[in-house]
């Protein structure tokens, strides 16, 4: 009986050490899920703002794609 318990917890493919590793991986993946859910909500809010306001679309295009009006000069500072 003791041999079976020893084998089940320490030697088999699903031993106790692998279990701790799986639990750590699950915690890491859950934190990534939370991060991407939050990021998705932020992006949805940005999209809603862009869809509702023409000035916001212009601001977004200027900041992200370096677009400009014909009578403007754009300087990129890094």
Backbone torsions as a table, in degrees:
resi	resn	phi	psi	omega
1	UNK	NA	-44.2	179.9
2	UNK	-65.3	-34.4	178.4
3	UNK	-65.4	-40.8	179.3
4	UNK	-64.6	-43.5	178.7
5	UNK	-64.5	-44.4	178.1
6	UNK	-59.9	-46.1	179.9
7	UNK	-62.4	-43.2	-176.9
8	UNK	-65.6	-37.6	-174.9
9	UNK	-90.5	-25.8	-171.1
10	UNK	-122.6	-26.3	-171.9
11	UNK	-108.6	-31.6	-174.7
12	UNK	-66.5	170.7	-179.4
13	UNK	-64.3	-29.8	179.3
14	UNK	-106.7	55.9	-177.7
15	UNK	-77.4	176.2	-174.9
16	UNK	-65.6	-31.1	-180.0
17	UNK	-72.0	-39.5	176.2
18	UNK	-64.6	-37.7	179.1
19	UNK	-60.1	-43.9	177.6
20	UNK	-63.8	-38.3	176.6
21	UNK	-64.1	-41.2	178.0
22	UNK	-65.0	-40.4	178.6
23	UNK	-63.2	-40.3	178.7
24	UNK	-64.9	-41.1	179.1
25	UNK	-65.0	-40.1	177.8
26	UNK	-62.0	-43.1	178.9
27	UNK	-63.0	-41.8	178.5
28	UNK	-63.1	-44.7	-179.8
29	UNK	-66.9	-36.3	176.7
30	UNK	-65.2	-37.2	177.4
31	UNK	-68.6	-35.3	175.2
32	UNK	-65.6	-39.1	177.2
33	UNK	-60.6	-45.8	178.8
34	UNK	-60.8	-43.2	179.6
35	UNK	-60.2	-47.1	-177.0
36	UNK	-72.1	-29.6	173.5
37	UNK	-65.1	-43.5	178.3
38	UNK	-64.3	-43.0	178.5
39	UNK	-62.0	-40.7	178.3
40	UNK	-62.2	-42.5	178.4
41	UNK	-63.4	-41.7	177.7
42	UNK	-62.7	-42.1	179.8
43	UNK	-67.4	-36.0	176.3
44	UNK	-62.9	-41.0	178.2
45	UNK	-64.6	-42.1	177.3
46	UNK	-62.0	-43.6	-179.9
47	UNK	-62.7	-43.4	178.4
48	UNK	-61.0	-40.6	178.5
49	UNK	-66.2	-42.5	179.3
50	UNK	-66.2	-37.4	-179.9
51	UNK	-69.5	-24.5	-173.6
52	UNK	-99.7	-13.5	-173.0
53	UNK	-137.1	118.5	-178.8
54	UNK	-64.9	-36.1	179.2
55	UNK	-63.1	-35.6	178.5
56	UNK	-68.7	-35.8	176.8
57	UNK	-63.6	-43.7	179.0
58	UNK	-62.9	-43.6	178.7
59	UNK	-62.0	-43.8	179.4
60	UNK	-61.7	-44.6	-179.7
61	UNK	-64.2	-40.1	179.3
62	UNK	-65.7	-44.1	-175.7
63	UNK	-73.7	-40.0	-171.9
64	UNK	-96.9	-27.6	-175.9
65	UNK	-119.0	5.8	178.1
66	UNK	53.5	37.0	176.4
67	UNK	-80.3	157.1	-178.0
68	UNK	-149.0	165.9	173.2
69	UNK	-80.9	163.6	-176.9
70	UNK	-62.3	-32.9	-175.9
71	UNK	-95.8	18.1	-178.9
72	UNK	-114.9	153.5	170.2
73	UNK	-112.7	137.1	-178.6
74	UNK	-114.5	129.3	176.5
75	UNK	-114.1	125.6	179.1
76	UNK	-98.6	120.1	179.8
77	UNK	-112.9	124.4	178.3
78	UNK	-112.3	NA	NA
